[in-house]
């Protein structure tokens, strides 16, 4: 299961999202630490792995019965993965243009630290109104390395060049002017206070996590009620419809993962979700027609 999930998720990203990039440099596929996993690929790989497992034909345990039990945990796993995406500022949502969203600051912090001048970055909310774009005023506090204390010009350049990084541009209003105020510390180093407007975004990761958690609870309650009498495929059908139906809807609130998605009427995540939802409907209808009879 673990191997199938990792391999499937990686290959899913390679072939569904960036085939040209990875096929031109196949060794890059192994560099999983650089990111690039696709849940649709993981779903396909898990189903194949469980089919290979079920071929052993253990008495009273069909393929669908095996999958029915696994998808309960898969739903919870999906919720935990999306929570991790939230903390890593990954798979960000579209701007809300209001205070209802979440400001992601990790990209800005990492961009500043790439210069080698910055030691610590913190953020403080400002009691002020949104700007004309609906962006939130934030005060950024920056501590620089002590050996940079005598170069205020260089520090100003470091603060302003943050807008050059794509990871930062996704989260700050680069059209507004940065006004850093340098403050001397007792050890001779400099700190900076920078006023900026940041972009509040839909926490799409948490929307998905909440949906998957509810799906986990629903699947568990169905299994708890029927247990061994659960019609084969019933839980799998509910899972496919709930998981990928939710994914299809939430994708409308997400930013495109790769550039080519901007030219599509719906994004790749939605395209891949559609057949899985229809498969879930077919499996669920089939489970109701067959009742509690086991047929793998």
C-alpha positions in Angstrom: 0.0 0.0 0.0 2.7 2.5 1.0 4.9 1.7 -2.0 1.9 1.8 -4.4 0.8 5.2 -3.0 4.2 6.8 -3.4 4.9 5.3 -6.8 1.4 5.9 -8.2 1.3 9.5 -6.9 4.7 10.3 -8.4 4.0 8.7 -11.8 0.5 10.3 -11.8 2.1 13.8 -11.6 4.7 12.9 -14.2 2.3 11.7 -16.8 -0.8 13.8 -16.0 0.8 17.2 -15.3 4.4 17.5 -16.6 5.2 14.7 -19.0 7.5 16.7 -21.2 9.6 17.9 -18.3 10.2 14.4 -16.8 10.4 12.4 -20.1 13.2 14.7 -21.2 15.0 14.0 -18.0 13.8 10.6 -16.6 16.2 10.7 -13.7 14.3 13.6 -12.3 11.4 11.3 -11.6 13.4 9.9 -8.7 13.9 13.3 -7.1 10.6 13.2 -5.1 11.9 15.7 -2.6 11.4 18.4 -5.2 7.7 17.9 -5.0 5.2 16.6 -7.6 2.6 14.0 -6.4 -0.9 13.4 -7.8 -3.7 11.8 -5.8 -5.4 10.4 -8.9 -2.2 8.4 -9.7 -2.1 7.2 -6.1 -5.8 6.1 -6.3 -5.1 4.1 -9.5 -2.0 2.5 -8.0 -3.7 1.5 -4.8 -6.6 -0.2 -6.7 -4.0 -2.2 -8.8 -2.0 -3.1 -5.7 -5.1 -4.4 -3.9 -6.2 -6.3 -6.9 -2.8 -8.1 -6.9 -3.2 -8.8 -3.2 -6.8 -10.1 -3.6 -5.7 -12.6 -6.3 -4.7 -14.8 -3.4 -8.4 -15.4 -3.0 -8.6 -15.7 0.7 -11.8 -17.5 1.8 -14.7 -15.1 2.1 -12.7 -12.1 1.0 -13.2 -10.7 -2.5 -11.4 -7.8 -4.2 -14.3 -5.4 -3.6 -14.5 -6.4 0.1 -10.7 -5.7 0.5 -11.0 -2.3 -1.2 -14.2 -1.4 0.8 -12.2 -1.7 4.1 -9.1 0.1 2.8 -11.0 3.2 1.4 -12.1 4.1 5.0 -8.5 4.7 6.0 -7.7 6.3 2.6 -10.3 9.0 3.3 -8.6 9.8 6.6 -5.2 9.8 5.0 -6.4 12.2 2.4 -7.6 14.6 5.1 -4.2 14.4 6.8 -2.3 15.0 3.5 -4.4 18.1 2.8 -3.6 19.5 6.3 0.1 18.9 5.5 -0.4 20.8 2.3 -1.9 23.7 4.2 1.1 23.9 6.6 3.5 23.7 3.6 1.6 26.5 1.7 1.0 24.0 -1.1 -2.0 23.8 -3.5 -3.1 27.3 -2.6 -6.6 28.6 -3.3 -7.6 31.6 -5.3 -7.7 35.1 -3.8 -10.8 35.9 -1.7 -10.4 39.7 -2.0 -11.5 40.0 1.6 -10.7 39.1 5.2 -12.3 35.7 4.9 -9.2 34.1 3.4 -5.8 33.0 4.7 -2.5 34.7 4.2 0.3 32.4 3.3 3.7 33.8 4.3 6.0 30.8 3.9 7.0 31.7 0.3 8.0 35.2 1.3 10.1 34.0 4.2 11.9 31.4 2.1 12.5 34.0 -0.6 14.1 36.4 1.8 16.3 33.8 3.4 17.7 32.8 0.0 19.7 36.0 0.0 21.8 34.8 3.0 21.2 38.1 4.7 18.1 37.3 6.7 18.1 35.4 9.9 14.4 35.5 11.1 11.1 36.8 9.7 7.8 37.4 11.6 4.5 38.8 10.6 2.0 41.0 12.5 -1.5 42.0 11.5 -2.2 45.7 11.1 -5.4 47.3 12.2 -6.1 49.0 8.9 -8.4 48.8 6.0 -7.9 46.6 2.9 -6.5 48.2 -0.2 -8.4 48.7 -3.4 -7.6 45.1 -4.5 -9.0 43.7 -1.2 -5.6 42.7 0.1 -4.7 42.6 3.8 -2.2 45.1 5.4 0.6 43.2 7.2 3.7 44.4 9.0 6.7 42.1 8.4 9.5 42.1 11.0 13.0 41.0 9.7 16.1 40.2 11.6 19.3 40.3 9.6 22.5 38.5 10.2 24.8 40.5 12.4 27.5 40.8 9.7 25.1 42.7 7.5 24.6 45.5 10.0 26.7 48.2 8.3 25.1 48.0 4.8 21.6 49.6 4.9 21.6 50.1 1.1 22.1 46.4 0.6 19.4 45.5 3.1 16.9 47.7 1.3 17.7 45.9 -1.9 17.3 42.6 -0.2 13.8 43.6 1.0 12.7 44.9 -2.4 14.0 42.0 -4.4 11.5 39.7 -2.7 8.9 40.7 -5.4 11.2 39.0 -8.0 10.4 35.5 -6.6 7.4 33.7 -8.0 6.6 32.1 -4.6 6.4 35.5 -3.1 4.5 37.1 -5.9 1.7 34.7 -5.2 1.2 36.1 -1.7 2.0 39.8 -1.7 0.8 42.8 -3.7 4.0 43.6 -5.7 2.3 46.6 -7.3 2.4 48.5 -3.9 5.6 50.1 -2.7 7.7 48.5 0.0 8.7 51.0 2.7 11.2 49.3 4.9 12.2 51.1 8.1 15.6 50.0 9.4 16.1 49.8 13.2 19.5 49.4 14.8 20.0 46.7 17.5 22.3 46.7 20.5 24.8 44.4 18.8 25.2 46.7 15.9 23.0 44.6 13.5 19.9 46.0 11.8 16.3 44.8 11.9 13.6 46.0 9.6 9.9 46.8 9.8 8.2 46.5 6.4 4.6 47.4 5.7 3.0 45.4 2.8 -0.3 44.2 1.5 -0.7 40.4 1.4 -3.2 38.4 -0.7 -5.8 36.5 1.4 -6.6 33.2 -0.3 -9.2 30.4 0.1 -7.7 27.7 2.3 -8.7 25.1 -0.3 -6.5 22.5 1.4 -8.6 22.7 4.6 -11.9 22.6 2.6 -10.8 19.3 1.2 -9.5 18.0 4.5 -12.8 18.7 6.1 -14.7 17.0 3.3 -12.4 13.9 3.5 -12.9 13.8 7.3 -16.6 13.8 6.9 -16.3 11.1 4.2 -14.2 9.0 6.6 -16.8 9.3 9.3 -19.6 8.4 6.9 -17.8 5.4 5.5 -16.9 4.2 9.0 -20.5 4.5 10.2 -21.8 2.5 7.2 -19.2 -0.2 7.9 -19.9 -0.2 11.6 -23.6 -0.8 10.9 -23.3 -3.6 8.4 -19.8 -4.9 9.0 -19.4 -8.3 7.1 -22.9 -7.8 5.7 -21.8 -4.7 3.8 -22.6 -5.3 0.1 -19.3 -5.6 -1.9 -18.4 -2.3 -3.5 -20.8 -0.2 -1.4 -18.0 1.6 0.4 -15.8 1.9 -2.7 -18.7 3.5 -4.6 -19.4 6.0 -1.9 -15.7 6.8 -1.6 -15.2 7.4 -5.3 -18.3 9.6 -5.6 -17.5 11.6 -2.4 -13.8 11.9 -2.7 -13.5 12.9 -6.4 -16.9 14.7 -6.5 -15.6 16.9 -3.7 -12.2 17.3 -5.5 -14.0 18.4 -8.7 -15.9 21.1 -6.8 -13.0 22.4 -4.7 -10.8 22.7 -7.8 -12.8 25.8 -8.8 -11.3 27.5 -5.8 -7.7 26.5 -6.5 -4.9 28.1 -8.5 -3.7 26.0 -11.5 -1.0 23.6 -10.6 0.8 23.8 -14.0 0.7 26.5 -16.7 -1.2 24.5 -19.4 -4.2 24.3 -17.1 -4.9 28.0 -17.7 -5.9 27.2 -21.3 -8.4 24.5 -20.3 -12.1 25.0 -19.5 -11.6 22.8 -16.4 -8.3 21.8 -14.9 -6.5 18.5 -15.0 -7.6 17.5 -11.5 -11.3 17.9 -12.5 -10.7 16.0 -15.8 -9.2 13.1 -13.9 -12.0 13.2 -11.3 -14.9 12.8 -13.7 -14.3 9.2 -14.8 -13.7 8.2 -11.2 -17.0 9.7 -10.1 -18.8 7.8 -12.9 -17.0 4.6 -11.9 -18.2 5.2 -8.3 -21.8 5.6 -9.4 -21.6 2.4 -11.5 -20.1 0.4 -8.6 -22.6 1.8 -6.1 -25.6 1.0 -8.3 -24.1 -2.5 -8.8 -23.8 -3.0 -5.1 -27.5 -2.2 -4.5 -28.6 -4.5 -7.3 -26.6 -7.4 -5.9 -27.4 -6.7 -2.3 -25.2 -8.6 0.2 -24.1 -11.2 -2.2 -20.3 -11.3 -2.7 -19.2 -11.0 -6.3 -15.6 -9.8 -7.0 
